[in-house]
């Protein structure tokens, strides 16, 4: 069964595990970490978390696409796509739980 956790649930779970830290401090810390990651990627940087993975940007060149409904050529601008590459420890942990 697939489980989804959103940011507020993540903060609540982390706060419950950190008995000595105030909930507001945990909330602010998580939000600051996410903001720092976003700012770093927005400035074409790279974020590495050892054992977890790395975030970087893949750049796509501008090209000419096609509107599938009309067949008309449409210019598609260049863009940067956030990319996540899992670290070795994360890949191994995920693959241990995979049932054949």
CNS distance restraints for C-alpha pairs under 8 A (distance, minus, plus):
assign (resid   5 and name CA) (resid   9 and name CA) 5.96 0.50 0.50
assign (resid   5 and name CA) (resid  10 and name CA) 6.36 0.50 0.50
assign (resid   6 and name CA) (resid  10 and name CA) 6.10 0.50 0.50
assign (resid   7 and name CA) (resid  11 and name CA) 6.17 0.50 0.50
assign (resid   8 and name CA) (resid  12 and name CA) 6.15 0.50 0.50
assign (resid   9 and name CA) (resid  13 and name CA) 6.04 0.50 0.50
assign (resid  10 and name CA) (resid  14 and name CA) 6.10 0.50 0.50
assign (resid  11 and name CA) (resid  15 and name CA) 5.93 0.50 0.50
assign (resid  11 and name CA) (resid  26 and name CA) 6.72 0.50 0.50
assign (resid  11 and name CA) (resid  27 and name CA) 5.84 0.50 0.50
assign (resid  11 and name CA) (resid  30 and name CA) 7.02 0.50 0.50
assign (resid  12 and name CA) (resid  16 and name CA) 6.14 0.50 0.50
assign (resid  12 and name CA) (resid  23 and name CA) 7.70 0.50 0.50
assign (resid  13 and name CA) (resid  17 and name CA) 6.38 0.50 0.50
assign (resid  14 and name CA) (resid  18 and name CA) 6.33 0.50 0.50
assign (resid  14 and name CA) (resid  26 and name CA) 7.34 0.50 0.50
assign (resid  15 and name CA) (resid  19 and name CA) 7.03 0.50 0.50
assign (resid  15 and name CA) (resid  21 and name CA) 7.21 0.50 0.50
assign (resid  15 and name CA) (resid  22 and name CA) 7.42 0.50 0.50
assign (resid  15 and name CA) (resid  23 and name CA) 5.49 0.50 0.50
assign (resid  15 and name CA) (resid  26 and name CA) 5.96 0.50 0.50
assign (resid  15 and name CA) (resid  27 and name CA) 7.89 0.50 0.50
assign (resid  21 and name CA) (resid  25 and name CA) 6.72 0.50 0.50
assign (resid  21 and name CA) (resid  26 and name CA) 6.92 0.50 0.50
assign (resid  22 and name CA) (resid  26 and name CA) 6.56 0.50 0.50
assign (resid  23 and name CA) (resid  27 and name CA) 6.18 0.50 0.50
assign (resid  24 and name CA) (resid  28 and name CA) 6.11 0.50 0.50
assign (resid  25 and name CA) (resid  29 and name CA) 6.04 0.50 0.50
assign (resid  26 and name CA) (resid  30 and name CA) 6.18 0.50 0.50
assign (resid  27 and name CA) (resid  31 and name CA) 6.24 0.50 0.50
assign (resid  28 and name CA) (resid  32 and name CA) 6.05 0.50 0.50
assign (resid  29 and name CA) (resid  33 and name CA) 6.17 0.50 0.50
assign (resid  30 and name CA) (resid  34 and name CA) 6.27 0.50 0.50
assign (resid  31 and name CA) (resid  35 and name CA) 6.10 0.50 0.50
assign (resid  32 and name CA) (resid  36 and name CA) 6.03 0.50 0.50
assign (resid  33 and name CA) (resid  37 and name CA) 6.23 0.50 0.50
assign (resid  34 and name CA) (resid  38 and name CA) 6.19 0.50 0.50
assign (resid  35 and name CA) (resid  39 and name CA) 6.08 0.50 0.50
assign (resid  36 and name CA) (resid  40 and name CA) 6.07 0.50 0.50
assign (resid  37 and name CA) (resid  41 and name CA) 6.22 0.50 0.50
assign (resid  37 and name CA) (resid  47 and name CA) 6.57 0.50 0.50
assign (resid  38 and name CA) (resid  42 and name CA) 5.95 0.50 0.50
assign (resid  39 and name CA) (resid  43 and name CA) 6.26 0.50 0.50
assign (resid  40 and name CA) (resid  44 and name CA) 6.62 0.50 0.50
assign (resid  40 and name CA) (resid  45 and name CA) 4.96 0.50 0.50
assign (resid  40 and name CA) (resid  46 and name CA) 6.64 0.50 0.50
assign (resid  40 and name CA) (resid  47 and name CA) 7.15 0.50 0.50
assign (resid  41 and name CA) (resid  45 and name CA) 4.84 0.50 0.50
assign (resid  41 and name CA) (resid  46 and name CA) 6.12 0.50 0.50
assign (resid  41 and name CA) (resid  47 and name CA) 7.41 0.50 0.50
assign (resid  41 and name CA) (resid  55 and name CA) 7.69 0.50 0.50
assign (resid  41 and name CA) (resid  56 and name CA) 6.46 0.50 0.50
assign (resid  41 and name CA) (resid  57 and name CA) 6.88 0.50 0.50
assign (resid  41 and name CA) (resid  82 and name CA) 7.67 0.50 0.50
assign (resid  44 and name CA) (resid  56 and name CA) 7.56 0.50 0.50
assign (resid  44 and name CA) (resid  57 and name CA) 6.70 0.50 0.50
assign (resid  45 and name CA) (resid  56 and name CA) 6.70 0.50 0.50
assign (resid  45 and name CA) (resid  57 and name CA) 7.83 0.50 0.50
assign (resid  46 and name CA) (resid  54 and name CA) 7.14 0.50 0.50
assign (resid  46 and name CA) (resid  55 and name CA) 5.77 0.50 0.50
assign (resid  46 and name CA) (resid  56 and name CA) 4.77 0.50 0.50
assign (resid  46 and name CA) (resid  57 and name CA) 7.61 0.50 0.50
assign (resid  47 and name CA) (resid  54 and name CA) 5.47 0.50 0.50
assign (resid  47 and name CA) (resid  55 and name CA) 5.07 0.50 0.50
assign (resid  47 and name CA) (resid  56 and name CA) 6.62 0.50 0.50
assign (resid  48 and name CA) (resid  53 and name CA) 6.03 0.50 0.50
assign (resid  48 and name CA) (resid  54 and name CA) 4.22 0.50 0.50
assign (resid  48 and name CA) (resid  55 and name CA) 6.44 0.50 0.50
assign (resid  49 and name CA) (resid  53 and name CA) 5.40 0.50 0.50
assign (resid  49 and name CA) (resid  54 and name CA) 6.02 0.50 0.50
assign (resid  50 and name CA) (resid  54 and name CA) 7.93 0.50 0.50
assign (resid  50 and name CA) (resid  87 and name CA) 6.90 0.50 0.50
assign (resid  51 and name CA) (resid  87 and name CA) 5.14 0.50 0.50
assign (resid  51 and name CA) (resid  88 and name CA) 6.19 0.50 0.50
assign (resid  51 and name CA) (resid  89 and name CA) 4.93 0.50 0.50
assign (resid  51 and name CA) (resid  90 and name CA) 6.26 0.50 0.50
assign (resid  52 and name CA) (resid  86 and name CA) 5.99 0.50 0.50
assign (resid  52 and name CA) (resid  87 and name CA) 4.86 0.50 0.50
assign (resid  52 and name CA) (resid  88 and name CA) 7.48 0.50 0.50
assign (resid  52 and name CA) (resid  89 and name CA) 6.52 0.50 0.50
assign (resid  52 and name CA) (resid  90 and name CA) 5.35 0.50 0.50
assign (resid  53 and name CA) (resid  84 and name CA) 6.98 0.50 0.50
assign (resid  53 and name CA) (resid  85 and name CA) 5.50 0.50 0.50
assign (resid  53 and name CA) (resid  86 and name CA) 4.07 0.50 0.50
assign (resid  53 and name CA) (resid  87 and name CA) 4.02 0.50 0.50
assign (resid  53 and name CA) (resid  88 and name CA) 7.77 0.50 0.50
assign (resid  53 and name CA) (resid  90 and name CA) 7.36 0.50 0.50
assign (resid  54 and name CA) (resid  84 and name CA) 5.75 0.50 0.50
assign (resid  54 and name CA) (resid  85 and name CA) 5.31 0.50 0.50
assign (resid  54 and name CA) (resid  86 and name CA) 6.45 0.50 0.50
assign (resid  54 and name CA) (resid  87 and name CA) 7.11 0.50 0.50
assign (resid  55 and name CA) (resid  82 and name CA) 6.94 0.50 0.50
assign (resid  55 and name CA) (resid  83 and name CA) 5.63 0.50 0.50
assign (resid  55 and name CA) (resid  84 and name CA) 4.60 0.50 0.50
assign (resid  55 and name CA) (resid  85 and name CA) 6.47 0.50 0.50
assign (resid  56 and name CA) (resid  82 and name CA) 5.88 0.50 0.50
assign (resid  56 and name CA) (resid  83 and name CA) 5.35 0.50 0.50
assign (resid  56 and name CA) (resid  84 and name CA) 6.64 0.50 0.50
assign (resid  57 and name CA) (resid  80 and name CA) 5.87 0.50 0.50
assign (resid  57 and name CA) (resid  81 and name CA) 5.42 0.50 0.50
assign (resid  57 and name CA) (resid  82 and name CA) 4.58 0.50 0.50
assign (resid  57 and name CA) (resid  83 and name CA) 5.59 0.50 0.50
assign (resid  58 and name CA) (resid  80 and name CA) 5.59 0.50 0.50
assign (resid  58 and name CA) (resid  81 and name CA) 5.12 0.50 0.50
assign (resid  58 and name CA) (resid  82 and name CA) 6.34 0.50 0.50
assign (resid  58 and name CA) (resid  83 and name CA) 6.42 0.50 0.50
assign (resid  59 and name CA) (resid  78 and name CA) 7.50 0.50 0.50
assign (resid  59 and name CA) (resid  79 and name CA) 5.98 0.50 0.50
assign (resid  59 and name CA) (resid  80 and name CA) 4.40 0.50 0.50
assign (resid  59 and name CA) (resid  81 and name CA) 6.26 0.50 0.50
assign (resid  60 and name CA) (resid  78 and name CA) 5.52 0.50 0.50
assign (resid  60 and name CA) (resid  79 and name CA) 5.35 0.50 0.50
assign (resid  60 and name CA) (resid  80 and name CA) 6.04 0.50 0.50
assign (resid  60 and name CA) (resid  81 and name CA) 7.52 0.50 0.50
assign (resid  61 and name CA) (resid  77 and name CA) 7.30 0.50 0.50
assign (resid  61 and name CA) (resid  78 and name CA) 4.55 0.50 0.50
assign (resid  61 and name CA) (resid  79 and name CA) 6.82 0.50 0.50
assign (resid  62 and name CA) (resid  75 and name CA) 7.56 0.50 0.50
assign (resid  62 and name CA) (resid  76 and name CA) 5.68 0.50 0.50
assign (resid  62 and name CA) (resid  77 and name CA) 4.50 0.50 0.50
assign (resid  62 and name CA) (resid  78 and name CA) 3.95 0.50 0.50
assign (resid  62 and name CA) (resid  79 and name CA) 7.46 0.50 0.50
assign (resid  63 and name CA) (resid  75 and name CA) 6.13 0.50 0.50
assign (resid  63 and name CA) (resid  76 and name CA) 5.26 0.50 0.50
assign (resid  63 and name CA) (resid  77 and name CA) 6.61 0.50 0.50
assign (resid  63 and name CA) (resid  78 and name CA) 7.37 0.50 0.50
assign (resid  64 and name CA) (resid  73 and name CA) 6.45 0.50 0.50
assign (resid  64 and name CA) (resid  74 and name CA) 5.67 0.50 0.50
assign (resid  64 and name CA) (resid  75 and name CA) 4.52 0.50 0.50
assign (resid  64 and name CA) (resid  76 and name CA) 5.61 0.50 0.50
assign (resid  65 and name CA) (resid  73 and name CA) 5.75 0.50 0.50
assign (resid  65 and name CA) (resid  74 and name CA) 5.03 0.50 0.50
assign (resid  65 and name CA) (resid  75 and name CA) 5.94 0.50 0.50
assign (resid  65 and name CA) (resid  76 and name CA) 6.06 0.50 0.50
assign (resid  66 and name CA) (resid  71 and name CA) 5.78 0.50 0.50
assign (resid  66 and name CA) (resid  72 and name CA) 5.62 0.50 0.50
assign (resid  66 and name CA) (resid  73 and name CA) 4.54 0.50 0.50
assign (resid  66 and name CA) (resid  74 and name CA) 5.45 0.50 0.50
assign (resid  67 and name CA) (resid  71 and name CA) 5.07 0.50 0.50
assign (resid  67 and name CA) (resid  72 and name CA) 5.32 0.50 0.50
assign (resid  67 and name CA) (resid  73 and name CA) 6.37 0.50 0.50
assign (resid  67 and name CA) (resid  74 and name CA) 6.50 0.50 0.50
assign (resid  68 and name CA) (resid  72 and name CA) 7.73 0.50 0.50
assign (resid  86 and name CA) (resid  90 and name CA) 6.13 0.50 0.50
assign (resid  86 and name CA) (resid  91 and name CA) 6.27 0.50 0.50
assign (resid  87 and name CA) (resid  91 and name CA) 6.24 0.50 0.50
assign (resid  88 and name CA) (resid  92 and name CA) 6.12 0.50 0.50
assign (resid  89 and name CA) (resid  93 and name CA) 6.10 0.50 0.50
assign (resid  90 and name CA) (resid  94 and name CA) 6.09 0.50 0.50
assign (resid  91 and name CA) (resid  95 and name CA) 6.05 0.50 0.50
assign (resid  92 and name CA) (resid  96 and name CA) 6.16 0.50 0.50
assign (resid  93 and name CA) (resid  97 and name CA) 6.95 0.50 0.50
assign (resid  94 and name CA) (resid  98 and name CA) 6.77 0.50 0.50
